[in-house]
Amino acid sequence: MAPMAGAYEQLLDATIRHLEDLQSRGVRHVAVSPETLRALSQPVAGRDAPPGRPAEVPPPNSDKPAARPYQKISASPRSSPPAPVAEQETLLALPGETIPSQSPPLDPQAKAAAFAALRERALACVKCAHLASSRKNVVFGVGSIDAQLMFIGEAPGADEDEQGEPFVGKAGQLLTKIIQATGLQRADVYIANILKCRPDTPGQSAGNRKPTTDEMATCIPYLHEQIDLIRPRVIVALGATAVEGLLGKTIGITKLRGTWKTYRGTPLMPTYHPAYLLRNQAMSEKRKVWEDMLAVMEKLGMPISEKQQRFFLKA
């Protein structure tokens, strides 16, 4: 085997091992830029080149495309046209999978109708009989279905079960303040949980429990449909249980927070749950969450003021 062909095989093997590692950690899709696809389509020396004529491999393009600015969003359907195909990343699926985000854009009315139908199905769900019998309300989600930013928590608590809306208790009030600190309003984003029903606590008059793996696996298809209809540009996973439900068993949230992951082809930022900040109000912990949000704002192309940069820093 020629040296160049051997190098190609080694690179191919390394790529396969990397993708298998991603799959084992729950990553389902890999985003690939148009520049990378164009480079991959070029002939590779020792593989596609005619005999006696080495193929030319174009140098990688190191210029990063400028981030699209964040556009304020409202509850009304977005009328602006979708981004040109040249600006969009292509998603590579695992064998046997389809990529929902590569389907044609939905008509605003069709999107609203599909979301309403999904909500009705979720509200009537009794797949987890023990949760359906103990719940007061199904907590479907709240916010703009055209949101570019989506927050995902683990499950409703007592306040959420009572009101039928996610993140309305003390932790939810803190989340609202975090959202407002970025310059957005709660209505600009979409907020949901992996579990739509409050985990039952038999024999307890108060308190919460962590959702089981089976409960999350049963309920998460509703969340997948929400993500595929909303098509956010960034997802924020709030807390260790939300990260586990999305990405599977992984390292602790302390080590994972602040590092970008990918979920269903969408950039995902793991961070601490607001409830953690209520228990640990150290300035250093608040700053960690805020640094994660600054990274989210940067990913969305949102303006970041000097005042925002300095939030929760010691004077």
C-alpha positions in Angstrom: 0.0 0.0 0.0 1.3 3.4 -0.9 2.3 5.7 2.0 -0.5 8.2 1.1 -3.1 5.5 0.9 -2.0 4.2 4.3 -2.3 7.6 5.8 -5.8 7.9 4.3 -6.8 4.6 5.8 -5.5 5.6 9.2 -7.4 8.9 9.0 -10.5 7.0 8.0 -10.2 4.5 10.9 -9.6 7.4 13.4 -12.7 9.2 12.1 -14.8 6.0 12.4 -13.6 5.5 16.0 -14.4 9.1 16.8 -17.9 8.8 15.4 -18.5 5.6 17.3 -17.3 7.3 20.5 -19.8 10.1 19.9 -22.6 7.6 19.3 -21.8 5.8 22.6 -22.1 9.1 24.4 -25.6 9.8 22.9 -24.7 12.1 20.1 -27.0 11.4 17.2 -26.0 13.9 14.5 -22.8 15.7 13.5 -22.9 19.2 12.0 -20.6 19.6 8.9 -20.0 23.0 7.3 -20.4 23.5 3.5 -16.6 24.2 3.3 -15.8 20.9 4.8 -18.1 19.0 2.5 -16.6 20.8 -0.5 -13.1 19.8 0.7 -14.2 16.2 1.2 -15.6 16.0 -2.3 -12.1 16.7 -3.8 -10.0 13.8 -5.0 -7.6 12.5 -2.4 -4.0 11.5 -3.4 -3.5 7.7 -3.6 -7.3 7.0 -3.7 -9.1 9.0 -6.5 -6.1 10.5 -8.4 -5.3 9.0 -11.9 -2.1 6.9 -12.0 1.0 9.0 -12.2 -0.8 12.2 -11.4 -1.0 13.2 -7.7 -4.2 14.8 -6.7 -4.3 18.3 -5.4 -5.8 18.6 -1.9 -7.1 22.1 -1.3 -5.9 23.7 2.0 -8.5 23.8 4.7 -10.4 27.1 4.9 -9.6 28.6 8.2 -11.9 31.6 7.8 -14.9 31.2 10.1 -18.2 32.5 8.8 -19.5 35.5 10.7 -22.2 34.7 13.2 -25.7 35.7 12.1 -27.0 38.3 14.4 -29.7 37.3 16.9 -33.1 38.6 15.8 -35.8 39.5 18.3 -38.6 37.0 18.1 -42.2 37.2 19.1 -45.2 34.9 19.5 -46.3 35.6 15.9 -45.0 33.4 13.1 -41.8 34.5 11.6 -42.2 35.8 8.1 -38.6 36.1 7.1 -37.3 33.6 4.5 -35.0 30.7 5.7 -31.3 31.2 5.5 -29.8 30.2 2.1 -28.6 26.7 1.8 -25.0 27.9 1.4 -25.2 29.3 4.9 -26.6 26.2 6.6 -24.6 23.3 8.0 -25.2 19.8 6.7 -26.0 17.2 9.3 -24.6 13.7 9.0 -26.9 11.0 10.4 -26.0 7.7 11.9 -27.1 4.6 9.8 -30.8 4.2 9.6 -31.6 7.7 11.0 -33.2 10.7 9.3 -32.4 14.4 10.0 -35.6 16.3 10.8 -33.9 19.7 10.5 -33.0 19.0 6.9 -36.7 18.8 5.9 -38.2 21.9 4.1 -39.2 24.8 6.3 -42.7 24.5 7.6 -45.4 27.0 6.5 -46.0 29.2 9.6 -49.7 28.0 9.8 -48.7 24.4 9.3 -46.1 24.7 12.0 -48.5 26.2 14.5 -51.1 23.5 13.7 -48.5 20.7 14.1 -47.4 22.2 17.4 -51.0 22.4 18.6 -51.6 18.8 17.6 -48.5 17.7 19.5 -49.6 19.6 22.5 -53.0 17.8 22.5 -51.3 14.4 22.2 -49.1 15.2 25.2 -51.9 16.5 27.3 -53.8 13.3 26.8 -50.8 11.0 27.3 -51.2 8.2 29.8 -48.1 6.1 28.8 -46.8 6.3 32.4 -49.9 5.3 34.3 -48.4 6.1 37.7 -47.6 9.7 36.6 -50.9 10.2 34.8 -52.8 9.2 37.9 -50.9 11.5 40.3 -50.5 14.6 38.1 -52.6 17.8 38.2 -51.4 19.1 34.9 -49.3 18.0 32.0 -46.5 20.6 31.7 -46.0 20.8 28.0 -43.8 23.9 27.6 -44.0 27.6 27.1 -42.6 30.3 24.9 -42.2 31.2 21.2 -42.4 28.3 18.8 -40.0 30.3 16.6 -37.4 30.7 19.4 -33.8 30.6 18.5 -32.9 29.7 22.1 -34.4 26.8 24.0 -34.0 25.8 27.7 -34.5 22.2 28.8 -34.9 21.1 32.4 -35.6 17.7 33.9 -39.2 17.6 35.2 -42.0 19.7 36.7 -42.0 20.4 40.4 -45.1 21.0 42.6 -45.5 24.7 41.4 -45.2 23.6 37.8 -47.7 20.8 38.3 -50.1 23.2 39.9 -49.9 25.8 37.1 -49.2 23.6 34.1 -46.2 25.7 33.1 -42.5 24.9 33.4 -40.1 26.9 35.7 -42.6 29.0 37.6 -41.3 28.3 41.1 -38.3 30.0 42.8 -35.9 28.3 40.4 -38.1 29.4 37.4 -38.1 33.0 38.7 -34.3 32.9 38.8 -34.2 31.4 35.2 -36.4 34.3 34.1 -33.9 36.8 35.6 -31.1 35.0 33.8 -32.9 35.3 30.5 -33.6 39.0 31.1 -30.0 39.6 31.9 -29.1 38.5 28.3 -31.5 41.2 26.9 -34.3 38.8 26.1 -37.7 38.1 27.6 -39.1 34.8 28.7 -41.6 35.0 25.8 -38.6 35.2 23.3 -37.3 31.7 24.2 -38.9 28.3 24.6 -38.7 26.4 27.9 -39.5 22.7 28.3 -38.6 19.7 30.4 -37.6 16.1 29.4 -40.6 14.9 31.5 -44.0 16.4 31.0 -45.4 15.1 34.2 -44.2 15.6 37.8 -42.5 12.5 39.1 -44.9 11.0 41.7 -43.8 10.9 45.3 -45.9 8.2 46.9 -46.1 8.4 50.7 -44.6 12.0 50.6 -46.5 15.1 51.2 -43.7 17.3 49.8 -40.5 17.1 47.9 -39.4 16.0 44.4 -37.6 13.0 43.0 -35.4 12.4 40.0 -37.1 11.0 36.9 -36.2 7.4 36.2 -34.4 6.4 33.0 -37.5 4.6 31.7 -39.7 7.6 32.4 -37.4 9.9 30.5 -37.1 7.4 27.6 -40.9 7.2 27.4 -41.5 10.9 27.4 -38.6 12.3 25.4 -40.2 11.7 22.0 -42.5 14.6 22.7 -39.4 16.8 23.4 -37.8 15.6 20.2 -40.9 16.7 18.2 -40.8 20.1 20.0 -37.2 20.6 19.0 -37.8 19.5 15.4 -40.7 21.9 15.0 -39.0 24.9 16.8 -35.6 24.3 15.3 -33.7 26.4 17.8 -30.2 27.6 17.0 -29.0 26.8 20.6 -30.2 24.6 23.4 -29.3 25.1 27.0 -29.5 22.0 29.3 -30.3 22.9 32.9 -28.7 20.6 35.4 -27.2 17.1 35.5 -30.5 15.2 35.1 -31.4 17.1 31.9 -28.0 16.5 30.5 -28.3 12.8 31.4 -31.7 12.6 29.7 -30.4 14.2 26.6 -26.9 12.8 26.2 -27.1 9.7 28.3 -24.7 8.7 31.1 -21.9 11.2 31.1 -19.4 12.9 33.3 -20.6 15.1 36.2 -22.2 18.5 35.4 -19.3 20.2 37.2 -16.9 19.0 34.6 -19.4 19.2 31.7 -20.8 22.6 32.1 -19.4 25.3 29.8 -18.4 22.9 27.0 -20.4 22.8 23.8 -22.1 19.5 22.8 -24.4 18.7 20.0 -28.0 17.3 20.3 -30.1 16.5 17.2 -27.8 18.6 15.2 -28.1 21.7 17.5 -25.4 23.2 19.6 -26.1 22.4 23.3 -24.7 24.1 26.3 -24.9 22.3 29.6 -25.0 24.5 32.7 -26.1 24.3 36.3 -29.8 24.2 37.2 -31.1 27.5 38.7 -32.1 25.5 41.8 -28.4 24.8 42.4 -27.8 28.6 42.5 -30.5 28.9 45.1 -28.7 26.4 47.3 -25.2 27.8 46.6 -25.3 31.5 46.1 -21.5 32.0 46.0 -20.6 34.7 43.5 -18.2 32.3 41.8 -21.0 29.8 41.0 -23.2 32.5 39.6 -20.4 33.7 37.4 -19.9 30.1 36.0 -23.6 30.0 34.9 -23.2 33.5 33.5 -20.1 32.6 31.5 -22.1 29.8 30.0 -24.8 32.3 29.0 -22.2 34.6 27.5 -21.0 31.7 25.3 -24.7 31.2 24.3 -25.1 34.8 23.5 -21.9 34.8 21.4 -23.1 31.7 19.5 -26.3 33.5 18.7 -24.5 36.6 17.6 -26.2 38.7 20.3 -24.5 42.0 21.4 -22.7 41.7 24.7 -22.1 44.9 26.6 -19.2 45.6 28.9 -21.6 45.6 31.8 -22.8 42.2 30.9 -19.2 41.0 30.6 -18.6 42.0 34.1 -21.6 40.5 35.8 -20.7 38.6 39.0 -17.1 39.5 38.9 -15.5 40.8 42.1 -15.0 44.5 42.1 
